[in-house]
Amino acid sequence: MNKVFMNGYYQGVVETAPATLSAAKVEQLAVTMTILHLRLAGESVTTIHDFLANDIHADPRIINKYINLSANKLKFSQAQVMQLAFKE
């Protein structure tokens, strides 16, 4: 895994997230997107966890909540966050 690229990926999600989202929801979105991206790239759960915890310093509770979810559940979580962002 290219940690510089993935750090930029995570930061890009944070910086481009809708302004209507809370900081916690932005972090949830960034963590779930990063987990999904790295899982699809074939990285192990341990590698993903260590990257998010040690390099990104993401909230451990958020990491632990989403690290073992299936791809479909991660996508659903992302959709729920985006739905909150665009609620009228």
N, C-alpha and C positions, 0 to 999 in steps of 0.2 A: 504494500500500500504506500502510495506517495502521500506522506503526512502533510506536506506543504499544500498540495492540491486539495486534500480533504479538509484542511483547516480553512482554505479559501472557499470551498463548497459550503461548509457550515456557516461561515461568516456571510457569504452571499445570500443564503436563505434568511439569516437574521436581518440583513440590511434591506432586503426587498420584500419582507413580509408586510402585509397591509398595516397601516398605521393604527387601525382601529383595534388591533389585537393587544392584549396585555402582554407584559414581558414573559409571564409564565407560559402563555399560549404560543408565543413566538419560539420560546425554547422547546416546547413540546413539538412544534412543527419541525424545527431544525434537527432535533434529536431523531425523530421518527424518519425524516427524509434521509438523514445520514446513515441510520441503521439499515434502511431499505437499500440504499445505494451500495453500501459496502457488502451487504449480504448478497446482492445480485452480482457483485464482483467476485464473490467466492471467499470472502474473508470469514474467519472463524468468529464465533460469538465472543470468545475471550479477547481477540484482537480488537474487535469493535468496542467492547466494553472498556478496555484499557485506553484506547484512543480517546473516547468520549470523556472518561474520568480523568485521565492523566494529562492529556494534551489540550483538550478543549475546556476542561474543568466544568463540565455540565453538571447539573443537579443530579446527585446519585439516585434520588427517589424517582426522577423521570427516567433515567437510564434503566433502572431496575424494573420499572413498570412496563417498558416497551421492548426491552432487549430480546425477549423470547417469543414475541408475537409473530404470527405468520405474516407473509407479505400482504395478504388480503386485509388482515386486521390493522396493519400499519397504514395501508392506503385508506382504510375507513377512518382511522384516527385523523389522518391528514385532511380528509374531506370534511370531517366534523369541525375542525379548527377553521378551515376556509369558509365553511358555512356561517360560522360565528362572525367572521370578518365582514361578510356581505349581507348580514341580516338588516332589514329595514326597521 
